[in-house]
């Protein structure tokens, strides 16, 4: 699912920057491209919240002194908090693009908010836990 989130965000960002730089009209197709970043991010967030409460690496691991252990701190605090902020930014960027009237501002709303969210997501993915093959 994480790959879908990253791919959806990258596609949305690329088309938003292309629309912004090309002075294109923001169409319904562009709105749907924005959904490519929004929907997988929200689905991943729901799955993440469930895992946070069920997984042994989640809230059940929050014992005294977990802030001193970088791995525990990542899984209990840093990763969830950063992902919540990223999903909020994606949601705000998409919502603003629907409300704004200027086409260039609509594209820039998606481009800016989605890019910041993507940077946050990439910064807090636990890369060391990903399979190497």
VMD Tcl script that builds the backbone (N, CA, C; Angstrom):
set m [mol new atoms 399]
animate dup $m
set s [atomselect $m all]
$s set {name element resname resid chain x y z} {
  {N N UNK 1 A 0.830 -1.197 0.000}
  {CA C UNK 1 A 0.000 0.000 0.000}
  {C C UNK 1 A 0.871 1.257 0.000}
  {N N UNK 2 A 2.008 1.189 0.669}
  {CA C UNK 2 A 2.887 2.354 0.724}
  {C C UNK 2 A 3.358 2.744 -0.663}
  {N N UNK 3 A 3.629 1.754 -1.492}
  {CA C UNK 3 A 4.053 2.052 -2.863}
  {C C UNK 3 A 2.957 2.795 -3.631}
  {N N UNK 4 A 1.702 2.417 -3.395}
  {CA C UNK 4 A 0.591 3.114 -4.051}
  {C C UNK 4 A 0.494 4.562 -3.586}
  {N N UNK 5 A 0.722 4.783 -2.301}
  {CA C UNK 5 A 0.701 6.151 -1.779}
  {C C UNK 5 A 1.794 6.980 -2.439}
  {N N UNK 6 A 3.002 6.449 -2.461}
  {CA C UNK 6 A 4.115 7.183 -3.062}
  {C C UNK 6 A 3.889 7.420 -4.548}
  {N N UNK 7 A 3.442 6.407 -5.264}
  {CA C UNK 7 A 3.186 6.542 -6.689}
  {C C UNK 7 A 2.066 7.547 -6.963}
  {N N UNK 8 A 0.982 7.454 -6.200}
  {CA C UNK 8 A -0.130 8.390 -6.369}
  {C C UNK 8 A 0.277 9.830 -6.111}
  {N N UNK 9 A 1.062 10.041 -5.059}
  {CA C UNK 9 A 1.522 11.393 -4.760}
  {C C UNK 9 A 2.446 11.918 -5.848}
  {N N UNK 10 A 3.349 11.076 -6.316}
  {CA C UNK 10 A 4.290 11.518 -7.356}
  {C C UNK 10 A 3.545 11.868 -8.643}
  {N N UNK 11 A 2.590 11.042 -9.037}
  {CA C UNK 11 A 1.804 11.328 -10.243}
  {C C UNK 11 A 1.022 12.629 -10.065}
  {N N UNK 12 A 0.376 12.796 -8.924}
  {CA C UNK 12 A -0.394 14.019 -8.670}
  {C C UNK 12 A 0.498 15.251 -8.700}
  {N N UNK 13 A 1.668 15.143 -8.100}
  {CA C UNK 13 A 2.597 16.275 -8.046}
  {C C UNK 13 A 3.105 16.620 -9.442}
  {N N UNK 14 A 3.459 15.620 -10.219}
  {CA C UNK 14 A 3.967 15.877 -11.575}
  {C C UNK 14 A 2.915 16.585 -12.415}
  {N N UNK 15 A 1.687 16.079 -12.407}
  {CA C UNK 15 A 0.639 16.712 -13.204}
  {C C UNK 15 A 0.285 18.100 -12.678}
  {N N UNK 16 A 0.368 18.292 -11.376}
  {CA C UNK 16 A 0.087 19.620 -10.814}
  {C C UNK 16 A 1.151 20.624 -11.247}
  {N N UNK 17 A 2.414 20.230 -11.207}
  {CA C UNK 17 A 3.480 21.127 -11.657}
  {C C UNK 17 A 3.391 21.386 -13.161}
  {N N UNK 18 A 3.026 20.368 -13.930}
  {CA C UNK 18 A 2.862 20.563 -15.373}
  {C C UNK 18 A 1.714 21.529 -15.660}
  {N N UNK 19 A 0.608 21.378 -14.951}
  {CA C UNK 19 A -0.521 22.280 -15.139}
  {C C UNK 19 A -0.211 23.691 -14.692}
  {N N UNK 20 A 0.549 23.817 -13.632}
  {CA C UNK 20 A 0.905 25.129 -13.102}
  {C C UNK 20 A 1.853 25.856 -14.055}
  {N N UNK 21 A 2.837 25.140 -14.566}
  {CA C UNK 21 A 3.820 25.794 -15.434}
  {C C UNK 21 A 3.293 26.004 -16.845}
  {N N UNK 22 A 2.318 25.213 -17.257}
  {CA C UNK 22 A 1.787 25.322 -18.606}
  {C C UNK 22 A 0.579 26.230 -18.718}
  {N N UNK 23 A 0.200 26.886 -17.634}
  {CA C UNK 23 A -0.994 27.746 -17.621}
  {C C UNK 23 A -2.215 27.035 -18.195}
  {N N UNK 24 A -2.411 25.801 -17.790}
  {CA C UNK 24 A -3.535 25.004 -18.265}
  {C C UNK 24 A -4.780 25.281 -17.438}
  {N N UNK 25 A -5.908 24.882 -17.974}
  {CA C UNK 25 A -7.179 24.990 -17.264}
  {C C UNK 25 A -7.313 23.788 -16.339}
  {N N UNK 26 A -7.752 24.025 -15.116}
  {CA C UNK 26 A -7.950 22.961 -14.141}
  {C C UNK 26 A -9.274 22.283 -14.466}
  {N N UNK 27 A -9.201 21.061 -14.958}
  {CA C UNK 27 A -10.400 20.343 -15.382}
  {C C UNK 27 A -10.782 19.273 -14.356}
  {N N UNK 28 A -11.867 18.583 -14.648}
  {CA C UNK 28 A -12.295 17.484 -13.781}
  {C C UNK 28 A -11.267 16.355 -13.796}
  {N N UNK 29 A -10.579 16.195 -14.910}
  {CA C UNK 29 A -9.522 15.184 -15.011}
  {C C UNK 29 A -8.382 15.522 -14.049}
  {N N UNK 30 A -8.062 16.806 -13.914}
  {CA C UNK 30 A -7.011 17.227 -12.977}
  {C C UNK 30 A -7.447 17.004 -11.528}
  {N N UNK 31 A -8.720 17.226 -11.258}
  {CA C UNK 31 A -9.251 16.968 -9.917}
  {C C UNK 31 A -9.118 15.483 -9.579}
  {N N UNK 32 A -9.403 14.631 -10.546}
  {CA C UNK 32 A -9.296 13.186 -10.335}
  {C C UNK 32 A -7.839 12.759 -10.172}
  {N N UNK 33 A -6.926 13.447 -10.850}
  {CA C UNK 33 A -5.506 13.150 -10.657}
  {C C UNK 33 A -5.074 13.511 -9.239}
  {N N UNK 34 A -5.681 14.546 -8.691}
  {CA C UNK 34 A -5.416 14.896 -7.295}
  {C C UNK 34 A -5.877 13.807 -6.347}
  {N N UNK 35 A -6.942 13.118 -6.741}
  {CA C UNK 35 A -7.436 12.005 -5.926}
  {C C UNK 35 A -6.477 10.829 -5.907}
  {N N UNK 36 A -5.605 10.733 -6.931}
  {CA C UNK 36 A -4.612 9.653 -6.953}
  {C C UNK 36 A -3.667 9.740 -5.761}
  {N N UNK 37 A -3.452 10.928 -5.256}
  {CA C UNK 37 A -2.625 11.095 -4.066}
  {C C UNK 37 A -3.438 11.037 -2.784}
  {N N UNK 38 A -4.676 11.513 -2.858}
  {CA C UNK 38 A -5.516 11.614 -1.663}
  {C C UNK 38 A -6.053 10.263 -1.188}
  {N N UNK 39 A -6.637 9.494 -2.073}
  {CA C UNK 39 A -7.311 8.253 -1.670}
  {C C UNK 39 A -6.345 7.216 -1.083}
  {N N UNK 40 A -5.221 6.901 -1.757}
  {CA C UNK 40 A -4.306 5.925 -1.141}
  {C C UNK 40 A -3.734 6.403 0.192}
  {N N UNK 41 A -3.495 7.712 0.317}
  {CA C UNK 41 A -2.965 8.237 1.579}
  {C C UNK 41 A -3.973 8.042 2.711}
  {N N UNK 42 A -5.249 8.291 2.425}
  {CA C UNK 42 A -6.265 8.095 3.457}
  {C C UNK 42 A -6.448 6.617 3.806}
  {N N UNK 43 A -6.426 5.757 2.795}
  {CA C UNK 43 A -6.536 4.320 3.070}
  {C C UNK 43 A -5.355 3.831 3.902}
  {N N UNK 44 A -4.162 4.276 3.537}
  {CA C UNK 44 A -2.976 3.897 4.302}
  {C C UNK 44 A -3.061 4.416 5.733}
  {N N UNK 45 A -3.599 5.604 5.906}
  {CA C UNK 45 A -3.741 6.169 7.245}
  {C C UNK 45 A -4.679 5.320 8.102}
  {N N UNK 46 A -5.794 4.883 7.524}
  {CA C UNK 46 A -6.741 4.042 8.267}
  {C C UNK 46 A -6.077 2.724 8.658}
  {N N UNK 47 A -5.378 2.113 7.712}
  {CA C UNK 47 A -4.667 0.864 8.007}
  {C C UNK 47 A -3.613 1.109 9.086}
  {N N UNK 48 A -2.915 2.230 8.988}
  {CA C UNK 48 A -1.885 2.572 9.971}
  {C C UNK 48 A -2.441 2.762 11.367}
  {N N UNK 49 A -3.603 3.390 11.469}
  {CA C UNK 49 A -4.222 3.590 12.791}
  {C C UNK 49 A -4.584 2.240 13.397}
  {N N UNK 50 A -5.121 1.362 12.584}
  {CA C UNK 50 A -5.461 0.024 13.087}
  {C C UNK 50 A -4.194 -0.697 13.553}
  {N N UNK 51 A -3.149 -0.661 12.729}
  {CA C UNK 51 A -1.896 -1.320 13.101}
  {C C UNK 51 A -1.264 -0.695 14.340}
  {N N UNK 52 A -1.432 0.597 14.503}
  {CA C UNK 52 A -0.855 1.288 15.660}
  {C C UNK 52 A -1.386 0.708 16.964}
  {N N UNK 53 A -2.655 0.318 16.970}
  {CA C UNK 53 A -3.251 -0.220 18.189}
  {C C UNK 53 A -3.165 -1.735 18.292}
  {N N UNK 54 A -2.861 -2.419 17.193}
  {CA C UNK 54 A -2.804 -3.877 17.201}
  {C C UNK 54 A -1.372 -4.404 17.209}
  {N N UNK 55 A -0.477 -3.713 16.550}
  {CA C UNK 55 A 0.900 -4.170 16.379}
  {C C UNK 55 A 1.704 -4.082 17.678}
  {N N UNK 56 A 2.622 -5.001 17.886}
  {CA C UNK 56 A 3.494 -4.906 19.064}
  {C C UNK 56 A 4.473 -3.736 18.971}
  {N N UNK 57 A 4.644 -3.157 17.793}
  {CA C UNK 57 A 5.513 -1.993 17.645}
  {C C UNK 57 A 4.766 -0.683 17.888}
  {N N UNK 58 A 3.462 -0.753 18.057}
  {CA C UNK 58 A 2.642 0.442 18.231}
  {C C UNK 58 A 2.525 0.877 19.673}
  {N N UNK 59 A 1.353 1.310 20.040}
  {CA C UNK 59 A 1.097 1.918 21.352}
  {C C UNK 59 A 1.378 0.951 22.501}
  {N N UNK 60 A 1.227 -0.347 22.263}
  {CA C UNK 60 A 1.489 -1.319 23.334}
  {C C UNK 60 A 2.971 -1.356 23.723}
  {N N UNK 61 A 3.819 -0.825 22.863}
  {CA C UNK 61 A 5.257 -0.777 23.125}
  {C C UNK 61 A 5.649 0.485 23.905}
  {N N UNK 62 A 4.685 1.341 24.162}
  {CA C UNK 62 A 4.959 2.614 24.841}
  {C C UNK 62 A 5.119 2.384 26.348}
  {N N UNK 63 A 6.301 1.983 26.729}
  {CA C UNK 63 A 6.608 1.781 28.133}
  {C C UNK 63 A 7.462 2.941 28.619}
  {N N UNK 64 A 7.713 2.962 29.904}
  {CA C UNK 64 A 8.537 4.024 30.463}
  {C C UNK 64 A 9.918 4.008 29.812}
  {N N UNK 65 A 10.351 5.160 29.367}
  {CA C UNK 65 A 11.665 5.293 28.770}
  {C C UNK 65 A 11.736 5.013 27.277}
  {N N UNK 66 A 10.584 4.886 26.614}
  {CA C UNK 66 A 10.626 4.591 25.178}
  {C C UNK 66 A 11.237 5.730 24.366}
  {N N UNK 67 A 11.234 6.939 24.903}
  {CA C UNK 67 A 11.805 8.077 24.186}
  {C C UNK 67 A 13.332 7.965 24.066}
  {N N UNK 68 A 13.951 7.184 24.926}
  {CA C UNK 68 A 15.404 7.016 24.873}
  {C C UNK 68 A 15.826 6.040 23.778}
  {N N UNK 69 A 14.915 5.167 23.365}
  {CA C UNK 69 A 15.195 4.180 22.327}
  {C C UNK 69 A 14.702 4.726 20.984}
  {N N UNK 70 A 15.626 4.953 20.053}
  {CA C UNK 70 A 15.268 5.600 18.784}
  {C C UNK 70 A 14.268 4.779 17.962}
  {N N UNK 71 A 14.380 3.457 17.984}
  {CA C UNK 71 A 13.449 2.622 17.222}
  {C C UNK 71 A 12.047 2.695 17.809}
  {N N UNK 72 A 11.938 2.580 19.126}
  {CA C UNK 72 A 10.620 2.681 19.770}
  {C C UNK 72 A 10.015 4.057 19.554}
  {N N UNK 73 A 10.838 5.091 19.678}
  {CA C UNK 73 A 10.353 6.458 19.485}
  {C C UNK 73 A 9.834 6.657 18.062}
  {N N UNK 74 A 10.530 6.068 17.091}
  {CA C UNK 74 A 10.101 6.175 15.695}
  {C C UNK 74 A 8.715 5.558 15.509}
  {N N UNK 75 A 8.533 4.325 15.984}
  {CA C UNK 75 A 7.271 3.622 15.763}
  {C C UNK 75 A 6.120 4.143 16.621}
  {N N UNK 76 A 6.413 4.626 17.813}
  {CA C UNK 76 A 5.352 5.053 18.725}
  {C C UNK 76 A 4.958 6.515 18.508}
  {N N UNK 77 A 5.921 7.359 18.182}
  {CA C UNK 77 A 5.644 8.798 18.140}
  {C C UNK 77 A 5.936 9.446 16.792}
  {N N UNK 78 A 7.172 9.339 16.332}
  {CA C UNK 78 A 7.604 10.111 15.163}
  {C C UNK 78 A 6.871 9.713 13.884}
  {N N UNK 79 A 6.844 8.441 13.567}
  {CA C UNK 79 A 6.195 7.982 12.341}
  {C C UNK 79 A 4.693 8.294 12.338}
  {N N UNK 80 A 3.942 7.919 13.377}
  {CA C UNK 80 A 2.512 8.218 13.350}
  {C C UNK 80 A 2.203 9.718 13.289}
  {N N UNK 81 A 2.915 10.507 14.065}
  {CA C UNK 81 A 2.651 11.942 14.077}
  {C C UNK 81 A 2.973 12.583 12.724}
  {N N UNK 82 A 4.082 12.198 12.137}
  {CA C UNK 82 A 4.457 12.751 10.829}
  {C C UNK 82 A 3.462 12.331 9.754}
  {N N UNK 83 A 2.989 11.096 9.803}
  {CA C UNK 83 A 2.026 10.637 8.804}
  {C C UNK 83 A 0.678 11.337 8.957}
  {N N UNK 84 A 0.281 11.619 10.185}
  {CA C UNK 84 A -0.961 12.380 10.396}
  {C C UNK 84 A -0.817 13.769 9.793}
  {N N UNK 85 A 0.309 14.411 10.032}
  {CA C UNK 85 A 0.549 15.753 9.475}
  {C C UNK 85 A 0.543 15.680 7.945}
  {N N UNK 86 A 1.165 14.659 7.370}
  {CA C UNK 86 A 1.206 14.513 5.915}
  {C C UNK 86 A -0.188 14.326 5.332}
  {N N UNK 87 A -1.006 13.496 5.958}
  {CA C UNK 87 A -2.374 13.265 5.459}
  {C C UNK 87 A -3.201 14.543 5.585}
  {N N UNK 88 A -3.010 15.288 6.655}
  {CA C UNK 88 A -3.718 16.566 6.802}
  {C C UNK 88 A -3.298 17.525 5.693}
  {N N UNK 89 A -2.004 17.600 5.396}
  {CA C UNK 89 A -1.527 18.482 4.323}
  {C C UNK 89 A -2.111 18.068 2.967}
  {N N UNK 90 A -2.159 16.785 2.695}
  {CA C UNK 90 A -2.734 16.302 1.438}
  {C C UNK 90 A -4.210 16.685 1.362}
  {N N UNK 91 A -4.922 16.493 2.451}
  {CA C UNK 91 A -6.341 16.823 2.483}
  {C C UNK 91 A -6.570 18.314 2.288}
  {N N UNK 92 A -5.779 19.142 2.951}
  {CA C UNK 92 A -5.904 20.595 2.820}
  {C C UNK 92 A -5.592 21.024 1.389}
  {N N UNK 93 A -4.528 20.481 0.812}
  {CA C UNK 93 A -4.165 20.824 -0.561}
  {C C UNK 93 A -5.258 20.469 -1.549}
  {N N UNK 94 A -5.855 19.301 -1.389}
  {CA C UNK 94 A -6.927 18.890 -2.291}
  {C C UNK 94 A -8.176 19.741 -2.079}
  {N N UNK 95 A -8.535 19.981 -0.827}
  {CA C UNK 95 A -9.735 20.781 -0.533}
  {C C UNK 95 A -9.584 22.208 -1.063}
  {N N UNK 96 A -8.402 22.790 -0.897}
  {CA C UNK 96 A -8.160 24.145 -1.406}
  {C C UNK 96 A -8.269 24.176 -2.928}
  {N N UNK 97 A -7.772 23.135 -3.580}
  {CA C UNK 97 A -7.823 23.110 -5.047}
  {C C UNK 97 A -9.259 23.058 -5.549}
  {N N UNK 98 A -10.153 22.493 -4.777}
  {CA C UNK 98 A -11.560 22.453 -5.178}
  {C C UNK 98 A -12.255 23.801 -4.972}
  {N N UNK 99 A -11.819 24.549 -3.963}
  {CA C UNK 99 A -12.484 25.814 -3.640}
  {C C UNK 99 A -11.966 27.016 -4.420}
  {N N UNK 100 A -10.685 27.000 -4.765}
  {CA C UNK 100 A -10.098 28.154 -5.431}
  {C C UNK 100 A -10.674 28.328 -6.837}
  {N N UNK 101 A -10.677 29.569 -7.316}
  {CA C UNK 101 A -11.228 29.865 -8.639}
  {C C UNK 101 A -10.144 29.970 -9.710}
  {N N UNK 102 A -8.966 30.438 -9.341}
  {CA C UNK 102 A -7.855 30.617 -10.271}
  {C C UNK 102 A -7.215 29.259 -10.557}
  {N N UNK 103 A -7.113 28.910 -11.839}
  {CA C UNK 103 A -6.585 27.591 -12.222}
  {C C UNK 103 A -5.149 27.389 -11.759}
  {N N UNK 104 A -4.310 28.402 -11.906}
  {CA C UNK 104 A -2.910 28.266 -11.498}
  {C C UNK 104 A -2.811 28.034 -9.990}
  {N N UNK 105 A -3.653 28.703 -9.210}
  {CA C UNK 105 A -3.651 28.505 -7.753}
  {C C UNK 105 A -4.161 27.127 -7.389}
  {N N UNK 106 A -5.074 26.604 -8.170}
  {CA C UNK 106 A -5.584 25.257 -7.914}
  {C C UNK 106 A -4.475 24.228 -8.107}
  {N N UNK 107 A -3.744 24.356 -9.212}
  {CA C UNK 107 A -2.618 23.465 -9.452}
  {C C UNK 107 A -1.542 23.639 -8.383}
  {N N UNK 108 A -1.257 24.883 -8.028}
  {CA C UNK 108 A -0.193 25.132 -7.045}
  {C C UNK 108 A -0.576 24.627 -5.660}
  {N N UNK 109 A -1.853 24.645 -5.338}
  {CA C UNK 109 A -2.294 24.110 -4.049}
  {C C UNK 109 A -1.943 22.631 -3.940}
  {N N UNK 110 A -2.267 21.885 -4.977}
  {CA C UNK 110 A -1.932 20.457 -4.972}
  {C C UNK 110 A -0.420 20.273 -4.995}
  {N N UNK 111 A 0.261 21.005 -5.859}
  {CA C UNK 111 A 1.710 20.838 -5.997}
  {C C UNK 111 A 2.435 21.116 -4.683}
  {N N UNK 112 A 2.121 22.194 -4.035}
  {CA C UNK 112 A 2.843 22.588 -2.817}
  {C C UNK 112 A 2.506 21.675 -1.643}
  {N N UNK 113 A 1.232 21.489 -1.363}
  {CA C UNK 113 A 0.841 20.693 -0.200}
  {C C UNK 113 A 1.231 19.216 -0.364}
  {N N UNK 114 A 1.041 18.665 -1.559}
  {CA C UNK 114 A 1.395 17.271 -1.788}
  {C C UNK 114 A 2.910 17.076 -1.718}
  {N N UNK 115 A 3.678 18.043 -2.223}
  {CA C UNK 115 A 5.136 17.923 -2.176}
  {C C UNK 115 A 5.650 17.956 -0.746}
  {N N UNK 116 A 5.133 18.857 0.060}
  {CA C UNK 116 A 5.542 18.915 1.468}
  {C C UNK 116 A 5.172 17.603 2.167}
  {N N UNK 117 A 3.973 17.101 1.893}
  {CA C UNK 117 A 3.541 15.834 2.493}
  {C C UNK 117 A 4.442 14.686 2.049}
  {N N UNK 118 A 4.809 14.657 0.764}
  {CA C UNK 118 A 5.685 13.601 0.268}
  {C C UNK 118 A 7.047 13.645 0.948}
  {N N UNK 119 A 7.581 14.830 1.140}
  {CA C UNK 119 A 8.871 14.966 1.830}
  {C C UNK 119 A 8.764 14.445 3.261}
  {N N UNK 120 A 7.685 14.795 3.951}
  {CA C UNK 120 A 7.490 14.304 5.318}
  {C C UNK 120 A 7.371 12.779 5.345}
  {N N UNK 121 A 6.618 12.230 4.412}
  {CA C UNK 121 A 6.440 10.780 4.359}
  {C C UNK 121 A 7.781 10.086 4.121}
  {N N UNK 122 A 8.539 10.591 3.154}
  {CA C UNK 122 A 9.837 9.981 2.852}
  {C C UNK 122 A 10.809 10.105 4.021}
  {N N UNK 123 A 10.680 11.174 4.791}
  {CA C UNK 123 A 11.585 11.386 5.927}
  {C C UNK 123 A 11.298 10.435 7.091}
  {N N UNK 124 A 10.072 9.970 7.236}
  {CA C UNK 124 A 9.716 9.164 8.405}
  {C C UNK 124 A 9.295 7.748 8.083}
  {N N UNK 125 A 9.496 7.292 6.863}
  {CA C UNK 125 A 9.280 5.866 6.570}
  {C C UNK 125 A 10.400 5.098 7.262}
  {N N UNK 126 A 10.071 4.038 7.980}
  {CA C UNK 126 A 11.130 3.233 8.609}
  {C C UNK 126 A 11.836 2.365 7.572}
  {N N UNK 127 A 12.751 2.962 6.833}
  {CA C UNK 127 A 13.422 2.289 5.725}
  {C C UNK 127 A 14.147 1.018 6.159}
  {N N UNK 128 A 14.693 1.019 7.367}
  {CA C UNK 128 A 15.439 -0.166 7.824}
  {C C UNK 128 A 14.544 -1.380 8.021}
  {N N UNK 129 A 13.236 -1.183 8.117}
  {CA C UNK 129 A 12.308 -2.306 8.302}
  {C C UNK 129 A 11.790 -2.848 6.973}
  {N N UNK 130 A 12.112 -2.170 5.867}
  {CA C UNK 130 A 11.632 -2.615 4.559}
  {C C UNK 130 A 12.456 -3.804 4.082}
  {N N UNK 131 A 11.804 -4.731 3.366}
  {CA C UNK 131 A 12.548 -5.870 2.825}
  {C C UNK 131 A 13.577 -5.383 1.795}
  {N N UNK 132 A 14.735 -6.008 1.786}
  {CA C UNK 132 A 15.801 -5.580 0.882}
  {C C UNK 132 A 15.781 -6.303 -0.456}
  {N N UNK 133 A 14.983 -7.336 -0.612}
  {CA C UNK 133 A 14.978 -8.036 -1.894}
  {C C UNK 133 A 13.752 -7.736 -2.685}
}
mol reanalyze $m
mol bondsrecalc $m
mol representation Tube
mol addrep $m
